[in-house]
């Protein structure tokens, strides 16, 4: 064999070896690719199974054996996502995410705000149906007791009512009224309502005037905080239509409720309440102390039919005989009528700076100067 033929054979063998090597490499690569695809396919199946089981589980009742009612509040303006988070937080559903997908898949809408009574054993469809039917404007459930907050009563007196009507202690209620962490949480939830109160200095109770007069149900399992939350939420609902009007008058909510709490106790008829509010605003305009007996009695933390000079000289930021302006804050829980009277004062243009109520007849007289006021007061003693 010639040298030329030998060289050809060597090149041929080398070429065949390369082809063989490449074939083996492709085979290995294909095996690896098939293995990776197989692993991915297995993982995909596993994930799909886990996902299916998770979704299927999340669509089931939270606890099919539970018979207990759970009260849930859906605030006004809540989105579907907000509602899902609330239901998950209150352990009515297992997954907010799955709930959202469920209602989107079925095109469920028109959920209503309010108080609902759910059971953990309810199906997803039952929950949705109830949300669409609507809720109660007040808390629902089996009422154990009721607490009546009357117009014009103080935090201290509300504590008496709570202790009388429930198993909660007055001391625990008053401690809660001093709990700054709790107050801050409420302020964060109701900034329009409570910010001016929290910013006020020398306040005895930041929620004085903010526990709306009404009857409140106490339900099984309810905490003291939940009871107070009801009262604050009610006040916020009542005040909601008036926030813009308060700002337009360059008042704060704290100032509005402070005057309303004085008007509540000083006037009986709505007409007189509006006139008394006018007197107070006239006094404020000329930097004259409001001179309300209600403020002195609150400072003394007692009730009296008449006050002495010593009483009206008591050292307290709440004593509006000595101190000008609104003082630290409200003196009691005013009614809606007193709030409306404060925001719509009457007869301011008549220049009244004094008023006197005849306790026998209920008639209130108004004066533009102290001399006339004193003469009318003296005539009643004769």
Order of alpha helices (4+ residues) and beta strands (2+ residues): alpha-beta-alpha-alpha-beta-alpha-beta-alpha-alpha-alpha-alpha-beta-alpha-alpha-alpha-alpha-alpha-alpha-alpha-beta-beta-alpha
